[in-house]
Amino acid sequence: MGVFVLLPLLLPLTALPIARLAERHLHPRVATRLLSALAAVLAACSTVCLGLLVVVGTVQLPGHPLPDAWADREARTTAPYEETAGKGAVIALLAVAVSWSTAVRRHRRVRREAELALAGVPGGELAVLPDEAAYAYALPGVRSRASRGLLGWVLSLRTSPAGPGGRIVVSTAMLACLDAGERAALVAHERAHLAGRHHRYLLAVRFAARANPLLMPLRSAVAYTAERWADEEAARVTGERRVVARAIGKAALVSRGTPTPTLAGFAAPGPVPRRVAALLAPAPSPVSWPPVFTAVGLAAWAAAAGTLGSALSSANATLTLFLVLA
């Protein structure tokens, strides 16, 4: 097995070029789904790799719970520098567990605080909070028993329903800086986040990046493509690409962002000028998968090949290890 057991830890190095090509050339919907799946698979494979290194590198230590035969020299040499690699893998796995635990606690805390803040706010799907800070974001899975508020008229604009169990949180300061058409774009944008369940993609890539820091480019790319996905949906629903671009530009000048990066926001931190420029250009092609012999096609196939290679490498390492131990 040798150095090949380390391949799943190093394949995420391909994330940066893949992310750059995908976010620039693929349709935002396709790019979001592809990059999220790539991040999840690569993170799972690298975690399996760390687990294998822990087994191989620590099996010779006294008091281990594994079979004694597993401490055989032939078994331990399935990985290079097994003792050093095993001890390092233990530290890495503990760091991943702590990082994931911290992220889960923070996400739950933010959700609880948001639900408490919105518990008595009227407005149905739209929750307008009296606040001097400007912000707007989609909060999935929060239901309201209250009736529609005074500003619920925004929901009657040219937008489609968002689906069950979500709310659009917007401050009065944000609404004050937008005109009627731009408010329609804001609501359409946040409804697209809810309908597309974009928070799931953001959560997936954030946990993947915590499992392997080499996947951080995919986290940034998905945060951008998810916003672009919602931008394009808002432009499609309202029929006004320039209005959506103008609303994003205005919101970016006054917005403070979202409570947590796993909640999609109207003017989330990031390359806002690129989003505005994309909206001022023609709509992207809705083709699901690009031709092979193009830059974007090569990027898509490289992502698929990297994902498959990492998965096969981890599976091969696991199978080989157990065959050697047997």
GUVEX-848960 format. One line per field, with one value per residue (C-alpha): x, y, z; residue number from 1. Coordinates in pm, whole numbers. Layout:
<recs>
X [X_...]
Y [Y_...]
Z [Z_...]
pos [NUM_...]
</recs>
This chain:
<recs>
X [0_286_250_-80_-255_-171_-330_-674_-502_-329_-593_-779_-490_-683_-970_-832_-806_-1129_-1313_-1182_-1285_-1623_-1734_-1636_-1771_-2038_-2396_-2414_-2664_-2444_-2128_-2282_-2396_-2076_-1837_-2041_-2040_-1667_-1595_-1805_-1641_-1287_-1347_-1487_-1193_-934_-1106_-1096_-729_-661_-847_-629_-315_-433_-489_-158_49_-83_-157_183_122_48_-317_-461_-804_-723_-617_-254_-182_-244_77_281_559_418_86_243_456_149_197_527_672_383_452_499_209_-16_52_4_-323_-450_-388_-546_-859_-899_-864_-1129_-1367_-1320_-1365_-1685_-1822_-1753_-1921_-2230_-2266_-2232_-2481_-2738_-2686_-2741_-3051_-3198_-3128_-3286_-3595_-3635_-3592_-3855_-4102_-4322_-4249_-4550_-4510_-4554_-4273_-4127_-3989_-3911_-3702_-3679_-3304_-3070_-2826_-2895_-2914_-3121_-3084_-3278_-3344_-3460_-3689_-3840_-4218_-4430_-4779_-4822_-5021_-4881_-4743_-4763_-4477_-4612_-4708_-4359_-4467_-4729_-4469_-4355_-4197_-4282_-4351_-4053_-4181_-4255_-4065_-3850_-3845_-3688_-3529_-3478_-3421_-3607_-3274_-3224_-3574_-3526_-3231_-3417_-3700_-4001_-3839_-3523_-3729_-3891_-3545_-3441_-3739_-3694_-3327_-3393_-3679_-3438_-3206_-3493_-3627_-3282_-3191_-2863_-2784_-2723_-2452_-2295_-2296_-2149_-1853_-1790_-1767_-1558_-1310_-1286_-1203_-930_-811_-702_-1075_-1115_-1117_-1429_-1594_-1533_-1640_-1969_-2047_-2011_-2193_-2486_-2529_-2500_-2762_-3001_-2911_-3005_-3331_-3419_-3342_-3553_-3851_-3848_-3736_-3506_-3137_-3027_-3263_-3126_-2769_-2853_-3016_-2712_-2479_-2683_-2717_-2344_-2264_-2470_-2500_-2333_-2368_-2537_-2515_-2323_-2163_-2401_-2697_-2726_-2760_-2855_-2525_-2300_-1930_-1745_-1687_-1995_-1856_-1830_-2194_-2303_-2097_-2247_-2599_-2520_-2404_-2637_-2783_-2558_-2635_-2868_-2676_-2630_-2296_-2051_-1880_-1561_-1322_-1366_-1202_-1513_-1568_-1214_-1272_-1589_-1428_-1120_-1345_-1522_-1191_-1042_-1344_-1337_-963_-983_-1271_-1095_-771_-942_-1132_-815_-625_-900_-929_-553_-506_-761_-625_-275_-402_-597]
Y [0_239_605_541_541_912_992_1087_1344_1508_1490_1793_1998_1975_2168_2513_2487_2289_2548_2838_2682_2561_2888_3086_2862_2626_2728_2830_2553_2284_2428_2438_2077_1945_2126_2033_1667_1684_1841_1584_1285_1417_1498_1151_986_1190_1106_734_775_927_638_386_566_560_183_107_350_278_-96_-179_34_-153_-186_-138_-301_-451_-814_-885_-1020_-672_-557_-776_-589_-675_-520_-207_-143_-99_274_467_587_413_526_892_890_713_959_1251_1101_1072_1443_1528_1321_1481_1825_1736_1611_1928_2147_1969_1983_2357_2417_2216_2399_2737_2652_2529_2833_3072_2882_2889_3259_3327_3123_3305_3643_3558_3384_3689_3864_3885_3846_3480_3387_3737_3851_4222_4316_4677_4723_5004_4746_4640_4266_4008_3632_3308_3108_2755_2542_2817_2832_3117_3106_3479_3644_3855_4191_4538_4479_4148_4321_4242_3880_3976_4099_3902_3616_3252_3080_2948_2619_2505_2571_2876_3246_3545_3769_4131_4446_4773_4941_4709_4774_5148_5154_4968_5073_4855_4668_4604_4472_4230_4117_4073_3853_3648_3598_3475_3253_3092_3014_2850_2659_2534_2436_2622_2602_2228_2289_2557_2325_2038_2236_2402_2066_1929_2217_2149_1786_1884_2248_2186_2196_2561_2676_2466_2628_2975_2867_2715_3025_3227_2990_2953_3330_3333_3057_3271_3578_3401_3272_3624_3760_3488_3547_3927_3950_4239_4147_4508_4566_4259_4377_4723_4580_4363_4659_4878_4606_4532_4892_4885_4517_4360_4003_3703_3559_3255_3160_2863_3098_3237_3615_3875_4063_3801_3882_3788_3898_4118_4302_3968_3892_4233_4193_3847_3988_4266_4002_3760_3473_3165_2859_2614_2313_2066_1923_2096_1934_1745_1929_2271_2437_2401_2045_1951_2112_1913_1586_1661_1710_1382_1200_1344_1240_888_859_959_722_430_508_501_183_16_117_-16_-348_-397_-327_-584_-843_-794_-818_-1132]
Z [0_87_5_-175_162_180_-156_-14_208_-89_-365_-219_-361_-688_-528_-610_-991_-1011_-802_-1011_-1342_-1216_-1059_-1368_-1644_-1509_-1444_-1075_-997_-1152_-996_-648_-662_-821_-588_-280_-376_-451_-112_75_-97_-59_308_374_199_389_717_632_549_892_1054_870_978_1338_1322_1152_1356_1705_1691_1842_2152_2479_2572_2226_2181_1839_1775_1868_1520_1384_1552_1319_1141_799_893_1035_728_511_572_553_886_1056_1413_1330_1085_1336_1616_1381_1258_1616_1670_1335_1404_1745_1586_1326_1598_1805_1499_1395_1749_1769_1434_1531_1862_1696_1424_1675_1896_1607_1499_1851_1887_1548_1632_1964_1795_1533_1764_1807_1479_1247_876_789_555_562_899_917_1220_1340_1329_1226_1088_730_663_479_482_446_763_671_880_1094_1095_1221_1369_1338_1065_786_903_757_520_397_75_-47_-81_-335_-582_-885_-696_-645_-314_-124_0_354_670_595_665_500_763_664_867_825_747_451_316_357_118_-160_-388_-469_-757_-557_-265_-506_-614_-251_-169_-488_-407_-53_-170_-413_-121_66_-234_-333_26_-19_352_309_51_269_568_366_235_572_749_463_497_869_794_549_524_165_77_179_-186_-238_63_-80_-427_-311_-103_-424_-660_-418_-422_-802_-820_-618_-825_-1146_-997_-881_-1227_-1389_-1158_-1169_-1531_-1440_-1434_-1393_-1102_-924_-988_-856_-545_-470_-514_-280_-19_-26_64_384_477_780_649_811_1166_1043_708_676_628_276_260_2_27_183_203_-111_-469_-502_-809_-990_-906_-1035_-1352_-1411_-1382_-1627_-1876_-2057_-1856_-1834_-2041_-1863_-2003_-1717_-1829_-2064_-2365_-2284_-2513_-2352_-2053_-1842_-1962_-1866_-1524_-1468_-1573_-1363_-1062_-1128_-1184_-866_-665_-809_-758_-395_-326_-496_-313_26_-59_-183_130_356_170_146_515_622_377_517_874_789]
pos [1_2_3_4_5_6_7_8_9_10_11_12_13_14_15_16_17_18_19_20_21_22_23_24_25_26_27_28_29_30_31_32_33_34_35_36_37_38_39_40_41_42_43_44_45_46_47_48_49_50_51_52_53_54_55_56_57_58_59_60_61_62_63_64_65_66_67_68_69_70_71_72_73_74_75_76_77_78_79_80_81_82_83_84_85_86_87_88_89_90_91_92_93_94_95_96_97_98_99_100_101_102_103_104_105_106_107_108_109_110_111_112_113_114_115_116_117_118_119_120_121_122_123_124_125_126_127_128_129_130_131_132_133_134_135_136_137_138_139_140_141_142_143_144_145_146_147_148_149_150_151_152_153_154_155_156_157_158_159_160_161_162_163_164_165_166_167_168_169_170_171_172_173_174_175_176_177_178_179_180_181_182_183_184_185_186_187_188_189_190_191_192_193_194_195_196_197_198_199_200_201_202_203_204_205_206_207_208_209_210_211_212_213_214_215_216_217_218_219_220_221_222_223_224_225_226_227_228_229_230_231_232_233_234_235_236_237_238_239_240_241_242_243_244_245_246_247_248_249_250_251_252_253_254_255_256_257_258_259_260_261_262_263_264_265_266_267_268_269_270_271_272_273_274_275_276_277_278_279_280_281_282_283_284_285_286_287_288_289_290_291_292_293_294_295_296_297_298_299_300_301_302_303_304_305_306_307_308_309_310_311_312_313_314_315_316_317_318_319_320_321_322_323_324_325_326]
</recs>
